[in-house]
Amino acid sequence: MENRKRPAEPSVSPGDKFHTPQKRVSLVPVWQPDSDFMRWGIGETCQYLQREGLGKWEEIFRAEKITGVGLRYLRDADLEKIGIKCLGDRLQILHSLRKLWQIEAEAKKVFNDPIHGHVELHPLLIKIIDTPQFQRLRNIKQLGGTYYVFPGASHNRFEHSIGVGYLAGRLAQALNDRQPELLISRRDILCVEIAGLCHDLGHGPFSHMFDGMFIPKARPGLNWKHEAASLKMFDYLVEDNGLKPVMEEHGLVLPEDLDFIKEQIAGPMESSLARGEKWPYKGRTKDKSFLYEIVANKRNGIDVDKWDYFARDCYHLGIQNNFDYQRFLKFARVIEVDGKKHICTRDKEVGNLYDMFHTRNCLHRRAYQHKVGNVIETMITEAFLKADPHIKIAGSQGKIFTLSTAIDDMVAYTKLTDNVFEQILNSSSPELAEARLILHKIICRHLYKCLGQTRPDKALTVTQEIMHGWEADLAKAIPQNGSQDADLKPEDFVVSVVVMDYGMKEKNPINNVRFYCKDDPTKAIKICKNQVSKLLPEHFAEQLIRVYCKKTDEKTMETAKKHFVQWCMDMNFSKPQDGDIIAPELTPLKASWHNNNEGEDSDDSSSKETNPLVNGFKKAKTQLNFK
């Protein structure tokens, strides 16, 4: 039993006290090498040698006048030539120098991403992620109302932004490894990663629905895009969380690098454009022009933002992704074109790039512009417009903002996420009754019904006023042959205009891509469409016009569909795909709608207009329809 007794406590003098062990903190500050070592003079170079314990070679470096730019080109043979005879000493020097351009020099945090696997991010990026302004993106759906059509599309802007930041670093590092002569510094790579991470900070509730549908209707005449909000939110994030000293600790130079980050997100500053400068960017000089093509490529649209959302959206939508960004990374090179350096790829990759833009078009056609997802976002927009004056959001200095004015104040905008949908739906306020009813219809799947889809012969410039005029015209488009079984008004119709393209309106984006050949990787060439394949598209954009009806009873829908077909005839738009079914008495009236395969060749002679049997059948059908 004696050995089970508690051990005797040591005697403690009255003056002694127990202290909780504390983590030892070094009083000597850890020196962070300037990430832009190309700016070093001879003095800074020798200072770095001393800090690396290589001070005995300082005099040799001074005598040879080796500056920061020269460090990148030093090889073992060069060190031996200047008098460092021992191989071990040369290897030690080369090892220390490599730290300067390897961003892996600082410990990173690992994220397990379903798309890119285990993703490592720089400590400064973690500081940005762990802020309220960035965490807000957890509550903003990447695909907005599309989630109500595709059950798997529940991913948010948060994970997409992390993916873009990671891929931005991957592309910059790949160029750095392949072409050391580009002098891409650790500081450059870090800025590119931050731009990728923060490029979507300005998105509002339900992503593109907010800036593409809600704001234009709530504040007509205001030319506002989420990129502008991203710049304001980034500035607010940096100031509110005191990140400027942290950025400087990690080697960034302010305000130059802040300008560079923001220019990558939204292009050159307006002041530079207004002055008409030849090189409008402030963050980096012309010899680093290729860095502006990594996050948001204004030149041809091939950027890491697309790479991530192609892979991520396809994964969550259940759609096959035909583009492999890993292959692009293998072939990316920087080549000078017309006095500027651009990211180019191998000539054999031209077909894959056409596939990339085709994938983008398929995603828009099958998911992003899905007719049901489209009408759900239309209904959410209507609910938000009715709720707009009654939603109060506290902003800076205690000011109160609404849904549409919160974009003017980043304190208020930080609080604005997809949660506003639930706020309206679960409210008991009488002022929100109309908005609440619309959202309740979405939840119960009582949606506006699509009457059909048509296309104009040529692209039209469409405004809100024009669409309201079309809605009035639809109500007046009473069929010439048929009874009017329902009373339809302009407010019963909703017109939606959708543009499908390859990312550059009617232009072919591949025309702005430059390639290189295996035999000469230093010369950029252009590859025309007719050099690739005859099966590529002739046109790179089309405009679709969809019409929905708010009344969904069977009799009204039947009448509304006939109004829609008659309206298409009046406007000289294309025949709806089901036009012959929903209005068989109307479609023969328009001569241009007779031949469904207009412009197409057929090897079957019996299908041609010259066949008397076909002509006789058409004549008989017309007589039957109009007796």
C-alpha positions in Angstrom: 0.0 0.0 0.0 2.9 2.3 0.6 3.8 2.4 -3.0 0.3 3.6 -3.8 0.6 6.7 -1.7 1.0 10.0 -3.4 4.6 11.1 -3.6 5.6 13.8 -1.1 5.4 17.2 -2.5 8.7 19.1 -2.6 9.2 21.8 -0.1 8.6 25.2 -1.5 9.7 28.4 0.1 7.1 31.0 0.6 8.7 33.2 -2.1 8.6 30.5 -4.7 5.7 30.3 -7.1 4.8 27.9 -9.9 4.9 29.5 -13.4 3.2 28.2 -16.5 6.0 27.4 -19.0 6.1 29.9 -21.8 7.2 29.5 -25.4 10.7 30.9 -25.8 10.8 33.8 -28.2 14.0 34.7 -29.8 15.0 38.3 -29.2 16.9 38.3 -32.5 14.6 39.2 -35.4 14.5 36.7 -38.2 15.9 38.3 -41.3 13.7 38.0 -44.4 15.7 38.4 -47.6 14.3 41.0 -50.0 12.2 39.0 -52.4 13.1 41.4 -55.2 16.9 40.5 -55.1 17.3 41.9 -58.6 17.4 45.3 -57.1 20.4 44.6 -54.9 23.6 46.4 -55.4 27.0 45.0 -54.4 26.5 46.0 -50.8 23.2 44.1 -50.4 24.7 41.1 -52.1 27.6 40.9 -49.7 25.2 41.5 -46.8 23.3 38.4 -47.8 26.5 36.4 -48.0 27.3 37.4 -44.4 23.9 36.4 -43.2 24.3 33.0 -44.9 27.7 32.5 -43.2 29.6 33.0 -46.4 31.3 36.3 -45.5 34.7 35.0 -46.3 33.8 35.2 -50.0 32.6 38.8 -49.7 35.8 40.4 -51.1 35.7 38.2 -54.2 32.1 39.2 -54.9 33.0 42.9 -54.4 36.0 42.6 -56.7 33.9 41.0 -59.4 31.1 43.6 -58.9 28.4 41.0 -58.6 25.0 42.5 -58.0 21.6 40.9 -57.5 20.8 40.6 -61.2 24.0 38.6 -61.7 23.2 36.1 -58.9 20.6 34.4 -61.1 23.2 33.6 -63.8 26.0 32.3 -61.5 27.0 28.7 -62.3 29.6 26.4 -60.7 32.1 27.1 -63.4 31.8 30.8 -62.8 32.5 30.5 -59.1 35.6 28.3 -59.9 36.8 30.9 -62.4 36.6 33.8 -59.9 38.8 31.9 -57.4 36.5 29.7 -55.3 38.5 26.4 -55.8 36.8 24.1 -53.3 33.8 22.2 -54.7 32.1 22.1 -51.3 32.4 25.9 -51.0 30.9 26.4 -54.4 28.0 24.1 -53.7 27.3 25.9 -50.4 27.2 29.3 -52.2 24.9 28.0 -55.0 22.6 26.4 -52.4 22.2 29.7 -50.5 21.6 31.7 -53.7 18.8 29.4 -54.9 16.8 30.4 -51.8 16.4 33.8 -53.3 14.2 32.7 -56.2 12.5 29.8 -54.6 9.2 30.9 -53.1 9.2 27.6 -51.1 11.7 29.3 -48.7 8.9 30.0 -46.3 6.8 27.3 -44.6 3.3 26.9 -46.2 -0.1 25.7 -45.1 -1.7 22.8 -46.9 -5.3 22.6 -48.0 -6.9 19.4 -49.3 -8.8 20.5 -52.4 -11.1 18.1 -54.3 -9.9 19.6 -57.6 -6.2 20.3 -57.3 -5.3 17.9 -54.5 -3.1 19.1 -51.7 -2.6 22.8 -52.2 0.2 24.7 -50.5 -0.3 28.4 -49.8 2.2 31.1 -48.7 1.8 32.4 -45.1 0.7 35.8 -46.4 -2.1 34.3 -48.3 -3.3 32.6 -45.1 -3.3 35.9 -43.4 -5.6 37.2 -46.2 -7.8 34.1 -46.1 -8.3 34.5 -42.3 -10.2 37.8 -42.6 -13.9 38.6 -42.5 -13.8 40.1 -46.0 -12.4 36.8 -47.5 -14.4 34.4 -45.3 -17.5 36.2 -46.6 -17.0 34.2 -49.8 -18.0 31.0 -48.0 -21.6 32.2 -48.2 -21.7 33.2 -51.9 -22.6 30.4 -54.4 -20.2 30.1 -57.3 -23.0 29.4 -59.8 -25.8 31.4 -58.1 -29.3 30.1 -59.0 -27.8 27.2 -61.0 -27.7 25.3 -57.7 -31.5 25.1 -57.8 -31.2 23.1 -61.0 -27.9 21.1 -60.5 -28.0 19.7 -56.9 -24.2 19.2 -56.8 -23.4 22.8 -57.7 -23.2 23.9 -54.0 -19.6 25.1 -54.1 -18.8 28.7 -53.2 -16.5 31.6 -54.3 -14.3 30.8 -51.3 -12.8 27.5 -52.7 -12.7 28.9 -56.2 -10.6 31.8 -55.0 -8.2 29.5 -53.2 -7.9 27.5 -56.4 -7.1 30.5 -58.6 -4.5 31.8 -56.2 -2.8 28.4 -56.2 -2.9 28.0 -60.1 -1.6 31.6 -60.5 1.5 30.6 -58.5 1.8 27.4 -60.4 1.9 29.2 -63.8 4.3 31.9 -62.6 6.6 29.3 -61.1 6.5 27.2 -64.3 7.6 30.2 -66.3 10.3 31.0 -63.8 11.7 27.5 -63.9 11.6 27.2 -67.6 13.0 30.7 -68.4 15.2 32.0 -65.6 16.2 35.0 -67.8 12.7 36.4 -67.2 13.9 37.4 -63.8 10.6 36.5 -62.1 11.2 37.3 -58.4 9.6 35.7 -55.3 7.9 39.1 -54.9 6.4 38.8 -58.4 5.0 35.4 -57.7 3.6 36.4 -54.3 1.8 39.3 -55.9 0.3 37.1 -58.6 -0.9 34.6 -56.0 -2.6 37.4 -54.0 -4.3 38.7 -57.1 -5.6 35.3 -57.9 -6.8 34.8 -54.4 -8.6 38.2 -54.2 -9.9 38.5 -57.7 -13.5 37.7 -56.7 -13.8 39.6 -53.4 -16.4 41.9 -55.0 -19.0 39.4 -55.9 -22.5 39.9 -54.4 -25.3 37.5 -53.5 -25.7 34.7 -56.0 -22.5 35.9 -57.9 -23.2 37.1 -61.4 -26.9 37.5 -60.8 -26.1 40.4 -58.6 -24.0 42.5 -60.9 -25.6 41.2 -64.2 -29.3 41.3 -63.3 -30.1 43.0 -60.0 -27.9 46.1 -60.0 -28.7 47.1 -63.6 -32.4 47.0 -62.6 -32.1 48.5 -59.1 -29.7 51.3 -60.2 -30.2 51.9 -63.9 -27.5 53.9 -65.6 -24.8 52.8 -63.0 -22.0 51.0 -64.8 -20.9 48.7 -61.9 -19.1 45.4 -62.1 -17.9 43.1 -59.4 -14.2 43.7 -60.4 -14.6 47.3 -59.2 -16.0 46.1 -55.9 -13.1 43.6 -55.7 -10.6 46.5 -55.7 -12.5 48.4 -53.0 -12.9 45.3 -50.9 -9.2 44.4 -51.2 -8.3 47.9 -50.0 -10.7 47.6 -47.1 -9.4 44.1 -46.3 -5.8 45.4 -46.1 -6.6 48.4 -44.0 -9.1 46.8 -41.7 -6.8 43.9 -40.8 -3.6 45.9 -40.6 -1.9 43.9 -43.3 0.5 46.5 -44.8 3.3 45.8 -42.2 2.8 42.0 -42.7 3.1 42.4 -46.4 6.4 44.4 -46.0 7.7 41.7 -43.6 7.2 39.2 -46.4 9.2 41.4 -48.9 6.5 43.3 -50.7 7.2 46.9 -51.6 4.2 49.3 -51.0 2.3 50.9 -52.6 3.9 49.6 -55.8 2.9 46.0 -55.2 -0.6 46.9 -54.1 -1.1 48.7 -57.4 0.3 45.6 -59.2 -2.2 43.3 -57.4 -5.2 45.5 -58.2 -4.1 46.0 -61.9 -4.1 42.2 -62.3 -7.7 42.0 -61.1 -9.3 44.9 -63.0 -6.8 46.2 -65.5 -4.9 49.5 -65.5 -5.9 52.4 -63.4 -8.3 54.9 -64.9 -5.9 57.8 -64.4 -3.3 56.0 -66.5 -5.8 55.3 -69.3 -7.0 58.9 -69.2 -3.4 60.1 -69.8 -3.1 57.8 -72.8 0.2 56.4 -71.6 2.0 53.8 -73.8 2.4 51.5 -70.9 -0.6 52.2 -68.6 0.4 49.9 -65.7 2.1 51.2 -62.6 2.8 48.0 -60.7 5.3 46.4 -63.1 7.3 47.7 -66.1 6.9 46.7 -69.7 9.4 43.8 -69.4 7.0 42.1 -67.0 3.9 42.5 -69.2 3.3 38.7 -69.3 2.5 38.7 -65.6 -0.7 40.6 -66.3 -1.9 37.6 -68.4 -2.0 35.0 -65.6 -5.0 35.9 -63.4 -7.3 37.8 -65.8 -6.1 37.7 -69.4 -7.6 40.7 -71.2 -5.7 39.7 -74.4 -7.2 36.3 -75.2 -9.1 35.0 -72.1 -6.7 32.1 -71.4 -6.1 32.5 -67.7 -6.0 30.6 -64.4 -9.4 31.9 -63.4 -11.0 29.9 -66.3 -8.8 26.8 -65.5 -10.1 26.6 -62.0 -13.8 27.2 -62.7 -13.8 24.8 -65.7 -12.4 22.0 -63.5 -14.4 22.9 -60.4 -17.7 23.6 -62.0 -17.6 20.5 -64.2 -16.8 18.4 -61.2 -19.8 19.7 -59.2 -22.1 19.9 -62.2 -21.4 16.3 -63.4 -20.2 17.5 -66.8 -17.0 16.3 -68.5 -14.1 18.8 -68.6 -12.2 18.5 -71.9 -9.4 20.9 -71.0 -6.3 19.9 -69.1 -4.4 22.9 -67.7 -1.5 20.7 -66.6 -0.6 20.3 -70.3 -0.7 24.0 -70.8 1.7 24.5 -67.9 4.2 22.1 -69.7 4.3 24.2 -72.9 3.8 27.8 -71.6 6.7 30.1 -72.7 7.1 33.9 -72.7 8.0 35.4 -76.1 8.3 39.0 -77.2 5.5 40.0 -79.6 5.3 43.6 -81.0 7.6 44.9 -78.2 5.7 43.2 -75.4 6.3 39.9 -73.7 3.3 37.5 -73.9 2.6 33.9 -72.7 2.7 31.6 -75.7 2.2 27.9 -76.2 3.2 25.1 -78.6 1.7 25.1 -82.1 0.4 21.6 -81.6 -1.8 22.9 -78.7 -4.0 25.0 -80.9 -6.7 22.3 -81.2 -6.7 21.9 -77.4 -7.3 25.7 -77.0 -10.3 25.5 -79.4 -11.6 22.7 -77.2 -11.1 24.9 -74.1 -13.3 27.6 -75.5 -15.8 25.0 -76.8 -15.9 23.7 -73.2 -16.7 27.2 -72.0 -19.5 27.5 -74.5 -20.9 24.1 -73.5 -20.9 25.1 -69.8 -22.8 28.2 -70.6 -25.3 26.4 -72.8 -25.9 23.4 -70.5 -25.5 25.0 -67.1 -24.8 28.7 -66.6 -27.6 29.8 -69.0 -29.9 26.8 -68.4 -33.5 28.1 -69.0 -34.7 27.0 -65.6 -31.7 28.4 -63.8 -32.1 31.5 -65.8 -35.8 32.0 -64.7 -34.9 31.2 -61.1 -32.4 34.0 -61.0 -34.9 36.3 -62.7 -37.4 35.5 -59.9 -34.7 36.0 -57.2 -33.9 39.4 -58.8 -37.6 40.4 -58.7 -37.8 39.4 -55.0 -34.6 41.4 -54.2 -36.0 44.5 -56.1 -39.2 44.4 -54.0 -37.2 43.9 -50.8 -34.5 46.4 -51.7 -35.9 49.5 -49.8 -36.8 47.4 -46.7 -33.5 45.5 -46.1 -31.3 47.6 -43.8 -27.6 47.0 -43.5 -25.3 48.9 -41.1 -22.2 50.3 -42.7 -19.4 52.6 -41.8 -20.0 55.3 -39.2 -23.4 53.8 -38.4 -24.9 54.7 -41.8 -27.7 52.4 -43.1 -27.6 50.9 -46.6 -30.0 48.8 -48.7 -29.3 45.8 -50.9 -28.6 48.1 -53.9 -26.6 50.8 -52.1 -24.4 48.5 -50.0 -22.0 48.4 -52.9 -21.0 51.9 -52.0 -19.7 51.0 -48.5 -17.4 48.0 -48.0 -18.4 47.7 -44.3 -22.0 47.1 -45.3 -21.1 45.0 -48.4 -19.0 42.6 -46.2 -22.3 41.7 -44.5 -24.2 41.1 -47.8 -24.2 37.4 -48.9 -26.6 34.7 -50.2 -28.0 34.7 -46.6 -30.3 37.6 -47.6 -32.4 35.0 -49.5 -33.1 33.2 -46.1 -33.5 36.5 -44.4 -36.4 37.5 -46.7 -37.9 34.0 -46.9 -38.1 33.7 -43.1 -39.1 37.2 -42.3 -42.5 38.2 -40.9 -42.3 41.8 -42.0 -45.4 43.0 -44.0 -43.1 45.1 -46.2 -41.4 41.9 -47.4 -44.6 40.0 -48.1 -44.4 40.3 -51.9 -40.7 39.4 -52.0 -41.3 36.5 -49.6 -44.1 35.1 -51.9 -41.8 35.0 -54.9 -39.0 33.2 -53.0 -41.6 30.8 -51.6 -42.6 30.0 -55.2 -39.0 29.1 -55.9 -38.8 26.8 -52.9 -42.0 25.1 -53.9 -41.0 25.0 -57.6 -43.8 27.1 -58.8 -41.7 28.8 -61.4 -42.4 31.0 -64.4 -42.7 28.8 -67.5 -40.6 29.1 -70.6 -42.6 29.7 -73.8 -39.7 29.2 -76.0 -36.4 30.5 -77.4 -35.6 32.3 -80.6 -32.7 34.2 -82.3 -32.4 37.4 -84.3 -30.7 37.3 -87.6 -28.1 39.9 -86.4 -27.0 40.7 -82.9 -29.1 43.5 -81.3 -28.2 46.1 -78.7 -30.8 45.4 -76.0 -31.6 47.6 -73.1 -34.1 47.3 -70.2 -36.4 49.7 -72.0 -36.3 47.6 -75.2 -37.1 44.4 -73.3 -40.1 46.1 -71.6 -41.2 47.1 -75.0 -41.0 43.6 -76.2 -43.1 42.4 -73.3 -45.8 44.9 -74.3 -45.5 43.7 -78.0 -45.9 40.1 -76.8 -49.2 40.9 -75.1 -50.4 42.6 -78.3 -49.2 39.8 -80.6 -52.7 38.2 -80.9 -52.5 35.3 -83.5 -54.1 36.0 -86.8 -55.8 32.6 -86.9 -57.0 31.4 -83.5 -59.2 32.3 -80.6 -58.1 34.5 -77.7 -58.8 32.2 -74.7 -56.9 34.2 -72.1 -56.3 37.9 -71.4 -52.6 38.6 -71.4 -50.9 41.7 -70.2 -47.3 42.9 -70.6 -46.5 42.2 -67.0 -47.3 38.5 -67.6 -44.3 38.1 -69.8 -40.6 38.1 -69.0 -38.0 38.5 -71.8 -34.5 37.3 -71.1 -31.6 37.9 -73.6 -28.6 35.5 -73.4 -25.3 35.8 -75.2 -23.3 32.7 -76.0 -19.8 33.3 -77.2 -16.1 32.2 -76.9 -15.4 35.0 -74.3 -14.6 37.8 -76.7 -18.0 38.6 -78.2 -18.0 37.9 -81.9 -14.2 37.6 -82.2 -12.2 34.5 -82.3 -10.0 34.5 -79.2 -7.4 32.2 -80.8 -6.5 35.1 -83.2 -5.0 36.8 -80.1 -2.9 33.7 -79.1 0.6 33.3 -80.2 2.4 30.0 -80.7 5.9 28.7 -81.1 7.4 25.7 -83.0 9.6 23.0 -81.6 12.4 24.0 -84.0 12.5 27.7 -82.8 10.9 28.3 -79.3 12.0 32.0 -79.4 9.8 33.1 -82.3 6.1 33.7 -81.9 3.7 32.8 -84.8 0.0 33.2 -85.4 -2.1 30.2 -86.5 -5.3 31.0 -88.5 -8.4 29.0 -88.2 -8.2 27.6 -91.7 -4.8 26.1 -90.8 -6.4 24.0 -88.0 -9.6 22.4 -89.2 -12.6 22.9 -91.5 -14.9 21.7 -88.6 -14.3 24.7 -86.4 -17.1 27.3 -85.9 -17.7 30.0 -88.5 -19.2 32.3 -85.9 -18.1 32.8 -82.3 -21.1 34.5 -80.8 -24.9 34.2 -80.9 -27.8 36.0 -79.2 -30.7 34.0 -77.7 -34.0 35.5 -76.7 -36.1 33.6 -74.2 -39.6 34.4 -73.2 -41.3 33.3 -70.0 -44.9 33.5 -68.7 -45.7 34.2 -65.1 -49.2 32.7 -65.4 -48.8 28.9 -65.5 -52.3 27.5 -65.9 -52.8 25.3 -68.9 -55.2 27.6 -70.9 -53.0 30.7 -70.4 -49.9 28.8 -71.3 -51.4 27.6 -74.6 -52.5 31.1 -75.5 -49.2 32.6 -74.4 -47.2 30.2 -76.6 -49.2 31.3 -79.7 -48.5 34.9 -78.8 -44.8 34.0 -78.6 -44.8 32.4 -82.1 -46.7 35.3 -83.6 -44.3 37.8 -82.0 -41.3 35.8 -83.5 -43.0 36.2 -86.9 -43.6 39.9 -86.4 -40.0 40.5 -85.2 -38.6 38.3 -88.1 -36.8 36.1 -85.5 -36.0 32.4 -86.0 -38.8 29.8 -85.7 -38.9 28.3 -82.2 -37.9 24.7 -82.2 -41.4 23.5 -81.2 -43.1 26.1 -83.3 -44.8 23.6 -85.6 -46.3 21.8 -82.5 -47.5 24.7 -80.4 -48.8 26.8 -83.3 -49.2 24.6 -86.4 -51.7 27.0 -87.9 -49.2 30.0 -87.7 -45.8 28.7 -88.8 -46.7 28.1 -92.5 -47.7 31.8 -92.8 -44.0 32.8 -92.8 -42.2 31.8 -96.0 -38.7 31.8 -94.5 -39.9 29.2 -92.0 -41.0 26.6 -94.6 -37.7 24.9 -95.0 -36.4 23.7 -91.7 -33.1 22.7 -93.2 -32.5 26.0 -94.9 -29.0 26.4 -96.1 -28.2 22.7 -95.5 -27.3 20.3 -98.2 -29.0 16.9 -98.5 -28.0 13.9 -100.5 -31.6 12.6 -100.4 -33.2 14.0 -103.6 -36.7 13.3 -102.2 -36.2 16.0 -99.6 -35.5 18.8 -102.1 -38.1 21.4 -102.9 -38.2 20.2 -106.6 -39.8 16.9 -105.6 -43.4 17.2 -106.7 -44.6 14.8 -104.0 -43.2 17.0 -101.3 -44.6 20.1 -102.8 -48.0 18.6 -103.2 -48.0 17.5 -99.5 -47.0 20.9 -98.4 -49.8 22.5 -100.5 -52.4 20.1 -99.1 -51.2 20.7 -95.5 -51.4 24.5 -96.0 -55.0 24.2 -97.4 -56.0 22.0 -94.4 -54.6 24.4 -91.9 -56.4 27.4 -93.3 -59.9 26.2 -94.2 
